[in-house]
C-alpha cells in the first residue's frame, strides 16, 4: 500500500514523502548553512580586528543571511514530515592575509555551496521529489546572486589595490548593508 519512500516515516507515526537519502542530504546542507554563518562571522571578526567596521558589517549581514538559509531548510524538513537534526561543525578559518584574501575565500566558499545545492537538486530530480525540486530552485537562484556579488567585490578590491580613499569608500558603503529576509 505504501511505497518504500513513505514506509519509514509512517511506522514512526509521521508521513513524509522525503526518502532517507534526500532527508539526510537536506539535513547536511542545513548544517552546512549554519557552518557558513560561522565562516562569515569569523571573517567579520577579522575585519573588526583590522578596524574595518564596514567590512565587518558586510560579513555579519552575510552570516545572518546564511542562518536564514539554514532555517529555511529546517522549516522545509519539518513541513515535509522530517526532523531537522543539528550537528557539530568544524572551526572556520579566523586569519586572512588581506581583505582581498578574505573575499576570495568567501567566493570559494560560495562556489562550494553552489556545488552542494546542485547535488541536492540531482538527488531530488532522481527521486522525482517535485516539492523539493521547487524548493531548491530558490537556493539555485540565490547562489547565482551570491557568486556574482563576491566576484564583483573581488574585482573592485583588485582595482582599488592600495588606494586608501577607495578602500575607505567601500568600507563606508558596506557599513550601510542590512539583511532583509525575502518575502515568500
N, C-alpha and C positions, 0 to 999 in steps of 0.2 A: 504494500500500500504506500509506504514512504520510500523515497529514493535514498541512496547512500549519503547524499549531502545533508538531508534533514535528520537522519536517524539519530546521530549522536546527541544533538541538542534536544530532540523530542524526548529521549529517555532521561534527560536531565530536567525535564519539565518546561523547557522553553523551545519554541520553534524558531529555527533560523535557516535561511536559505544560503548562508555562507558556509562553505565547507571548511574543514580544519586548516588546510594549507592556505587558503585565502585569509581566513581569520588570523592565523599566525603571522602572515606577511603584513597584514594591516597593523597588528599589534607591534611588530618590529618597526614599521615605519612611524607609528605614533611615538614610540620611544626614541627613534632617531630624530624626530622633530623636537622632542624635549631636549635631546643632546644638542641639537643645532642652536637652541636657545642659549644653552650654556656656552657654546662656542662663541656666539656673538656677545654674550656678557663678558667673557674673557677678553675679547677684542676691545670692548668698551673700557674695561679696567686698564688695559694697556694704554688706550688713548687718554684716559684720565691721568694716568701716571706721567704722560707726556704733556700735560696741561692743555690738551686739545679737547675742550669740553663739547664743542660742536660735533666732532668726530665721535666722541663717546656717546653723545645723544643719538647719533645715527645708528650706532650698533645696539644701543639699548632699545630703540624702536624696532630694530630688526629682530632682537631677541623676543620682544612682545609678539611680533608677527609670527615667529616660529612656534611660540607657545600656543597661539591661536590656531595654527595649523594642526598641532598635536591634539588640541581639544576638539577640533572639527572631526578628526578621525575617531577620537574617544567617543564622541556623541554618535557617529555613524555606526560604530561597532555595537553600541548599546541599542540603537534604533533597529538594528538588524538581528537582535536577539543574541548577540555575543558579548562576552565580558571583556572589557579593556583590562589588560594586565600590565602593570607598571614594573619596569625592571631597572636595575642599576645602569650606570653608564661610565664610559671612560672619562678620564680627565682631559679637558680641552687644552690646547697649547695656550700659554699665557705670555709668551715672549715673541716679539717680531722685530725684524731688522729695521723696519721703517713703516710708515703709513702705507706706502705702495705695497710692501710685502703683506701687510695685514689684509688689504683689499684683494690682492692676488690669491691669498689663502681662502678668503671668503668666496671668491669666484670659483675656485676649485671645489670648495665645499658644496656650492650650489649645483655645480655640474654633477657631483656625486648624488645629490638629492634627486636631480632630474633622472639619472640612470635608475635610481631606486623606484621612482614613480612609474617609469616606463616598465620596469619589471613587474610591479603590481598590476599595471594595466594588462600586460601579457597574461598574467595568471587569470585575471578577471575575464579576459577575452576567451581564453582556453576553456574556462568553466561556463562561459556564456552567462555570466552573472551581470545582467544588464544594469541593475541599480548601482553596482559598484563601478561599472564602466562609466556610467553617467557621473557618479560622484567624483571619480578620478580625473575627469575632464577639467574640472575646476583647478585641480592641482597642476595639471599639464600647462594650462594657460598661465597660471601663477609662475611656474618655473621659467617660461619664456620671458616674462617680465623681470623676474629676479636676475636671470643671467644677463639680460640686456642692461639692467641698471648697473650691475657690478662691472661689466665690460666698459660701459660709458665712463664710470668713475675712474677706472684704471687708466683709460685714455686721457682723461683730464689730469690726473696726477702725473702721468708721464709728460704731458705737455707743459705743466707748470713747473716741473722739476724742482728747482731750488728757489723759485720766485716766492719769497715770503709773503708778499702782498696778496698774490693769487691764492696762496695756501690759506691765509687768514680769511679771505672772502669765502672760500669753500668751507672752512670751519664754521664761519658765521651762518652760511646757508644751511649747513647740516644741523645747526642748533635749533632751527625752526621746524625740523621734521617731526611729525606726530604719527601715531598709529591710530587709524580709524578702522575698526573691523568692517569688512564689506557687508552690505545688506544682502541677504539671500533672496 
